[in-house]
Amino acid sequence: MLRKRHFRKLPMPRHFVSAMLMRTKISELRGTTTMSAMNAFYAQSGGVTAVINTSACGVIQTARKYPKKIANVYAGRNGIIGALTEDMIDTNKESAATIAALMYTPGGAFGSARYKLKGIDENRAEYERLIEVFKAHDIGYFFYNGGNDSMDTALKVSQISKSMGFPVTCLGVPKTVDNDLPVTDNCPGFGSVAKYVAVSTQEAAMDVLSMAKTSTKVFVLEVMGRHAGWIAAAGGLAGKKPGDAPHIILFPEIPFQQRAFLKRVRECVEKYDYCVIVVSEGAAFANGKFLAEAGTRDAFGHAQLGGVAPVVANMVRENLGYKFHYAIADYLQRSARHIASDVDVKQAYAVGKAAVEFALRGKTAVMPVIKRVSDTPYRWKIESAALGRIANKEKMLPRRYITTDGFGITEAARRYLQPLIKGENYPPYINGLPKVAKLKNRPVKPKTGTQFVV
Amino acid sequence: MLRKRHFRKLPMPRHFVSAMLMRTKISELRGTTTMSAMNAFYAQSGGVTAVINTSACGVIQTARKYPKKIANVYAGRNGIIGALTEDMIDTNKESAATIAALMYTPGGAFGSARYKLKGIDENRAEYERLIEVFKAHDIGYFFYNGGNDSMDTALKVSQISKSMGFPVTCLGVPKTVDNDLPVTDNCPGFGSVAKYVAVSTQEAAMDVLSMAKTSTKVFVLEVMGRHAGWIAAAGGLAGKKPGDAPHIILFPEIPFQQRAFLKRVRECVEKYDYCVIVVSEGAAFANGKFLAEAGTRDAFGHAQLGGVAPVVANMVRENLGYKFHYAIADYLQRSARHIASDVDVKQAYAVGKAAVEFALRGKTAVMPVIKRVSDTPYRWKIESAALGRIANKEKMLPRRYITTDGFGITEAARRYLQPLIKGENYPPYINGLPKVAKLKNRPVKPKTGTQFVV
């Protein structure tokens, strides 16, 4: 009784009242009833994968479980550009069913971008603009779903936001078909492209073998992987015993030697009647020149590749005279949600979920990483790693994963790769085509009153 | 009583005894206990499909149900070449489980061949050799699984075998991804490649759209279809409403006009931010010249194509400057058993089964055809059609299936195509890869004592 009376009679301290008023005002602006919640900003970056939306699903579904802490997840339309131009998507406008459908929707649901923020000294204005937008929209969390360039951006935003007096909790969410992020055992997106490449190699090889007597003897499949041969290596899973396809894998890590290559092709055709070659788009000569350099460069300054398969195939025909065919999987491989790896889908979701959980536990400037607990049975868990350990670093295919002759994968590689393609995770279908999420993608009303041109 | 005594006491007629002896001898030779059964010869021809083995499964499983009529199914190793060279596979050596696994095994389980028998006047020796081998192995049934060239061969063998006094029951079993056989509503093999192309187009288009702001604006997918645009048309199923990808389909049936094409590409990019193009390998100029003619010809004398996608993509870049990517599906599309259409699998099995049943009902020189009973709900049945109506004829995509502007498919085309990609028919998986039949492919002991060089 005493305490109660005392409580009721004591005047409210002035600073408490003003804090209450301020919070009320913020919550009104937010259109929520939650008092202390901040908003989150989620953006997709770089080349999309079959499961990047699965990570988005993990982020948004998890955030929705903590409405007192995260009021809304705003998604960047076309990635980080959406933050710079204050063109954000209000994911609260999407139903639970639509968000759940992100689980099996390929592409980037909110748009992704090949846009790398420059160094702070070169373009401080971009970082200041980001913080301006974050401030205006009460964005206290930044989830950046991308590769090593993106982790660099997330790290810088974390540092700059602090120095600008508006500390933002910055979390990386790993994504890359290239599997080239360090620290994490593997990257979400890779398992599915690996499965696509292994399955396609197996299927096409059976086709070629059955026709080899009178038709195509050499088949070349071109796959992605600019600098790291992880995807090409995955093709090796199609073969289990000597003589099985693929007979030759051309890795970016192994300088291409025409004579040794042609010798092996001839040996294969003479011994097995056919030769299946998986070639990485990044296959290069000893001097570093790509077998097929298009000469154009993307926004990150990387050489844009494509068309190494015909180079290799024509080399075979000109020197050995064998009839050939080639396929270029290109975007089909990274968007092939229809043949996604179940392990990959589960991990893509887990890193999205973990990013939110880490953020709510006060962690910042970290990325959820996949830690392999055991190979057989395959077990994994999620841990966190500092962004500084990940940003701008590429993990190459270790030499011990490549056979001595440079044309195949070792048992160690198989042990690593095999679990990542395990399990099928089929999308639902309507009339023979995969069902996909249909998002409204309604814009968040701009608040800064200023424009920013990227 | 009287009848029984009479039976027991009557002497067996001489001709009956000799017939018994003869049949016993034949059955011993066959290694079977069936008295009046003949053997069957089954061969795969031309480019294989994701479901040609499903038809083989239908033939063999059905034949095994009638051991008193068909003692064994011999399969030609590398198609018809296996008959000419007396290199046949004893399918009775395969377990029921192995034959059942053909249901979901891509490629050609016994080997296929691009080998067309010439006209009788040009090469009578080949036909006489076939009959010699058939005679030596008691082969009374010939099941030829192929396209229109193969139906021509089956028809000729039926005629010549009769004129040579060893009439063979000849059945065609339809197969071609090109869907260009007449009479039948569609061809087994097409539904699955159509599903692959429609699914891949949808997936890749979502990828491209999500990146279009800063990256690729034009994506080109090259698909098969030498003279008929059925496969390219299937890509059109990915789009449902205006603005959906694919925005442009380039059919072999519509002469390519660069100006109209480039105009449409620009309109799409300006209106929808991106442009997805499905191009048939057979796309050609008004003068009949292929957009990408490799200059080489296959065993049937057809121009060997490949590489129209880069031609189209470079045309876009040079004239409009848009960033592009292209994929060449090549063999991946026709071997993609992992994304086979359920309707296709069922039909592929049904034509194999029906071929045996027709043969046992005394029909010859016919092919099971698929007759569409209704579009919605899709219903179909199997009928028989004379080989003469099918041999050497190509069914083109009707003009009414192509929109007036020549770049898309009409509602009539959708009504036709839609049911063919319906349903998923997934193979079983082991460790992340599709399980496939492992055949022994044991040879049948040669009996002619003569060699034949093809």
HADDOCK unambig.tbl for C-alpha pairs under 7 A between the chains (distance, minus, plus):
assign (segid A and resid 48 and name CA) (segid B and resid 207 and name CA) 6.52 0.50 0.50
assign (segid A and resid 78 and name CA) (segid B and resid 213 and name CA) 6.72 0.50 0.50
assign (segid A and resid 106 and name CA) (segid B and resid 203 and name CA) 6.35 0.50 0.50
assign (segid A and resid 106 and name CA) (segid B and resid 206 and name CA) 6.71 0.50 0.50
assign (segid A and resid 106 and name CA) (segid B and resid 207 and name CA) 6.90 0.50 0.50
assign (segid A and resid 107 and name CA) (segid B and resid 206 and name CA) 4.88 0.50 0.50
assign (segid A and resid 107 and name CA) (segid B and resid 207 and name CA) 4.01 0.50 0.50
assign (segid A and resid 107 and name CA) (segid B and resid 210 and name CA) 6.07 0.50 0.50
assign (segid A and resid 108 and name CA) (segid B and resid 207 and name CA) 6.53 0.50 0.50
assign (segid A and resid 108 and name CA) (segid B and resid 210 and name CA) 5.09 0.50 0.50
assign (segid A and resid 109 and name CA) (segid B and resid 210 and name CA) 6.84 0.50 0.50
assign (segid A and resid 111 and name CA) (segid B and resid 210 and name CA) 4.14 0.50 0.50
assign (segid A and resid 111 and name CA) (segid B and resid 211 and name CA) 6.03 0.50 0.50
assign (segid A and resid 112 and name CA) (segid B and resid 210 and name CA) 5.67 0.50 0.50
assign (segid A and resid 112 and name CA) (segid B and resid 211 and name CA) 5.29 0.50 0.50
assign (segid A and resid 113 and name CA) (segid B and resid 211 and name CA) 5.81 0.50 0.50
assign (segid A and resid 113 and name CA) (segid B and resid 213 and name CA) 6.77 0.50 0.50
assign (segid A and resid 113 and name CA) (segid B and resid 214 and name CA) 5.61 0.50 0.50
assign (segid A and resid 114 and name CA) (segid B and resid 214 and name CA) 5.76 0.50 0.50
assign (segid A and resid 114 and name CA) (segid B and resid 215 and name CA) 6.58 0.50 0.50
assign (segid A and resid 199 and name CA) (segid B and resid 433 and name CA) 5.97 0.50 0.50
assign (segid A and resid 200 and name CA) (segid B and resid 332 and name CA) 6.11 0.50 0.50
assign (segid A and resid 203 and name CA) (segid B and resid 106 and name CA) 6.35 0.50 0.50
assign (segid A and resid 203 and name CA) (segid B and resid 335 and name CA) 5.45 0.50 0.50
assign (segid A and resid 203 and name CA) (segid B and resid 336 and name CA) 6.32 0.50 0.50
assign (segid A and resid 204 and name CA) (segid B and resid 331 and name CA) 5.73 0.50 0.50
assign (segid A and resid 204 and name CA) (segid B and resid 332 and name CA) 5.57 0.50 0.50
assign (segid A and resid 204 and name CA) (segid B and resid 335 and name CA) 5.70 0.50 0.50
assign (segid A and resid 206 and name CA) (segid B and resid 106 and name CA) 6.71 0.50 0.50
assign (segid A and resid 206 and name CA) (segid B and resid 107 and name CA) 4.89 0.50 0.50
assign (segid A and resid 207 and name CA) (segid B and resid 48 and name CA) 6.52 0.50 0.50
assign (segid A and resid 207 and name CA) (segid B and resid 106 and name CA) 6.90 0.50 0.50
assign (segid A and resid 207 and name CA) (segid B and resid 107 and name CA) 4.01 0.50 0.50
assign (segid A and resid 207 and name CA) (segid B and resid 108 and name CA) 6.53 0.50 0.50
assign (segid A and resid 207 and name CA) (segid B and resid 335 and name CA) 6.18 0.50 0.50
assign (segid A and resid 210 and name CA) (segid B and resid 107 and name CA) 6.07 0.50 0.50
assign (segid A and resid 210 and name CA) (segid B and resid 108 and name CA) 5.08 0.50 0.50
assign (segid A and resid 210 and name CA) (segid B and resid 109 and name CA) 6.83 0.50 0.50
assign (segid A and resid 210 and name CA) (segid B and resid 111 and name CA) 4.14 0.50 0.50
assign (segid A and resid 210 and name CA) (segid B and resid 112 and name CA) 5.67 0.50 0.50
assign (segid A and resid 211 and name CA) (segid B and resid 111 and name CA) 6.03 0.50 0.50
assign (segid A and resid 211 and name CA) (segid B and resid 112 and name CA) 5.28 0.50 0.50
assign (segid A and resid 211 and name CA) (segid B and resid 113 and name CA) 5.79 0.50 0.50
assign (segid A and resid 213 and name CA) (segid B and resid 78 and name CA) 6.72 0.50 0.50
assign (segid A and resid 213 and name CA) (segid B and resid 113 and name CA) 6.79 0.50 0.50
assign (segid A and resid 214 and name CA) (segid B and resid 113 and name CA) 5.62 0.50 0.50
assign (segid A and resid 214 and name CA) (segid B and resid 114 and name CA) 5.76 0.50 0.50
assign (segid A and resid 215 and name CA) (segid B and resid 114 and name CA) 6.60 0.50 0.50
assign (segid A and resid 326 and name CA) (segid B and resid 330 and name CA) 6.62 0.50 0.50
assign (segid A and resid 327 and name CA) (segid B and resid 328 and name CA) 5.08 0.50 0.50
assign (segid A and resid 327 and name CA) (segid B and resid 329 and name CA) 5.45 0.50 0.50
assign (segid A and resid 327 and name CA) (segid B and resid 330 and name CA) 5.18 0.50 0.50
assign (segid A and resid 327 and name CA) (segid B and resid 331 and name CA) 6.99 0.50 0.50
assign (segid A and resid 328 and name CA) (segid B and resid 327 and name CA) 5.08 0.50 0.50
assign (segid A and resid 328 and name CA) (segid B and resid 328 and name CA) 4.80 0.50 0.50
assign (segid A and resid 328 and name CA) (segid B and resid 329 and name CA) 6.47 0.50 0.50
assign (segid A and resid 329 and name CA) (segid B and resid 327 and name CA) 5.45 0.50 0.50
assign (segid A and resid 329 and name CA) (segid B and resid 328 and name CA) 6.46 0.50 0.50
assign (segid A and resid 329 and name CA) (segid B and resid 329 and name CA) 6.51 0.50 0.50
assign (segid A and resid 330 and name CA) (segid B and resid 326 and name CA) 6.63 0.50 0.50
assign (segid A and resid 330 and name CA) (segid B and resid 327 and name CA) 5.17 0.50 0.50
assign (segid A and resid 331 and name CA) (segid B and resid 204 and name CA) 5.74 0.50 0.50
assign (segid A and resid 331 and name CA) (segid B and resid 327 and name CA) 6.98 0.50 0.50
assign (segid A and resid 332 and name CA) (segid B and resid 200 and name CA) 6.10 0.50 0.50
assign (segid A and resid 332 and name CA) (segid B and resid 204 and name CA) 5.57 0.50 0.50
assign (segid A and resid 335 and name CA) (segid B and resid 203 and name CA) 5.45 0.50 0.50
assign (segid A and resid 335 and name CA) (segid B and resid 204 and name CA) 5.69 0.50 0.50
assign (segid A and resid 335 and name CA) (segid B and resid 207 and name CA) 6.20 0.50 0.50
assign (segid A and resid 336 and name CA) (segid B and resid 203 and name CA) 6.33 0.50 0.50
assign (segid A and resid 421 and name CA) (segid B and resid 432 and name CA) 5.22 0.50 0.50
assign (segid A and resid 422 and name CA) (segid B and resid 431 and name CA) 5.57 0.50 0.50
assign (segid A and resid 422 and name CA) (segid B and resid 432 and name CA) 4.14 0.50 0.50
assign (segid A and resid 423 and name CA) (segid B and resid 432 and name CA) 5.45 0.50 0.50
assign (segid A and resid 431 and name CA) (segid B and resid 422 and name CA) 5.56 0.50 0.50
assign (segid A and resid 432 and name CA) (segid B and resid 421 and name CA) 5.21 0.50 0.50
assign (segid A and resid 432 and name CA) (segid B and resid 422 and name CA) 4.13 0.50 0.50
assign (segid A and resid 432 and name CA) (segid B and resid 423 and name CA) 5.46 0.50 0.50
assign (segid A and resid 433 and name CA) (segid B and resid 199 and name CA) 5.97 0.50 0.50
